């Protein structure tokens, strides 16, 4: 005999998962604002800059921003590797993945 599916429980689980993902996204966006130093800007300026970025139709401008972002995260990753301390293996492992590019 087939087991009866509990659609309500499945729906609740999906809703809980969606809420958790949304909360994680909001937390990561806040961490991004803080790590870039954008938290020093007033909210109106930050909102205006983000709106300008979203409305930008220039592919060249967006590509330049993307390149800056990639450089920021790569630089930030190397700093985190150095701060980890220990026996230095984590820094070697992080650097090994970057070399083939």
matplotlib code that plots the C-alpha trace (Angstrom):
import matplotlib.pyplot as plt

x = [0.0, 1.2, 2.1, -0.1, 1.8, 1.5, 1.3, 0.9, 4.1, 6.0, 4.7, 5.7, 9.2, 9.6, 8.4, 10.9, 13.6, 12.7, 12.7, 16.1, 17.5, 16.1, 17.5, 20.9, 20.8, 20.0, 22.8, 25.3, 24.3, 24.8, 28.2, 29.1, 28.1, 30.2, 33.2, 33.4, 33.1, 29.8, 28.3, 30.1, 27.8, 24.4, 21.5, 20.3, 23.7, 24.1, 20.6, 21.3, 24.5, 22.8, 19.9, 22.3, 24.1, 20.9, 19.7, 23.0, 22.6, 26.4, 27.8, 31.3, 30.6, 29.0, 32.0, 34.4, 32.4, 32.5, 36.2, 36.6, 34.4, 36.4, 39.6, 38.0, 37.0, 40.3, 42.3, 39.9, 40.4, 44.1, 43.9, 41.7, 44.1, 47.0, 44.9, 44.1, 47.5, 48.3, 50.9, 50.5, 48.9, 45.6, 47.4, 49.2, 46.0, 44.3, 47.2, 47.3, 43.8, 44.7, 47.8, 46.3, 44.4]
y = [0.0, 3.5, 6.0, 9.1, 12.3, 15.1, 18.1, 20.6, 19.4, 19.5, 23.0, 24.2, 22.7, 24.5, 27.8, 27.3, 26.7, 29.7, 31.9, 30.6, 31.3, 34.8, 35.5, 34.2, 36.4, 39.5, 38.6, 38.2, 41.5, 43.2, 41.6, 42.8, 46.4, 46.3, 44.6, 47.1, 50.1, 51.2, 51.2, 54.6, 56.1, 57.5, 55.3, 57.8, 57.8, 54.0, 53.5, 56.0, 54.2, 50.8, 52.2, 53.7, 50.3, 48.5, 51.0, 51.1, 49.9, 50.1, 46.7, 48.1, 49.9, 46.7, 44.7, 47.2, 46.8, 43.0, 43.0, 45.3, 42.9, 39.9, 41.6, 42.6, 39.1, 37.6, 40.1, 39.5, 35.7, 36.0, 38.2, 35.7, 32.9, 34.8, 35.5, 31.8, 31.2, 27.6, 25.7, 27.6, 24.7, 26.6, 29.5, 27.0, 25.2, 28.5, 29.6, 26.3, 26.8, 30.2, 29.3, 27.5, 30.6]
z = [0.0, -0.8, 1.9, 2.0, 1.4, 3.8, 1.5, 4.3, 6.0, 2.7, 2.0, 5.5, 5.0, 1.6, 3.2, 6.0, 3.6, 1.5, 4.6, 5.6, 2.2, 2.2, 5.6, 4.5, 1.4, 3.5, 6.0, 3.1, 1.6, 4.9, 5.3, 1.7, 2.6, 5.7, 4.2, 1.3, 3.6, 2.1, 5.6, 6.1, 3.4, 4.4, 3.2, 0.6, -1.1, -0.9, -2.3, -5.2, -6.1, -6.1, -8.2, -10.7, -10.9, -11.6, -14.2, -16.0, -19.6, -20.4, -20.7, -20.4, -17.2, -15.7, -16.8, -15.1, -11.9, -12.2, -12.6, -9.5, -7.6, -8.6, -7.6, -4.2, -3.4, -4.5, -2.4, 0.5, 0.3, 0.4, 3.5, 5.2, 4.4, 6.0, 9.1, 9.6, 11.1, 12.1, 10.1, 6.9, 5.0, 4.4, 2.7, 0.5, -0.4, -1.2, -3.4, -5.3, -6.7, -8.0, -10.0, -13.1, -14.3]

ax = plt.figure().add_subplot(projection="3d")
ax.plot(x, y, z, "-o")
ax.set_aspect("equal")
plt.show()
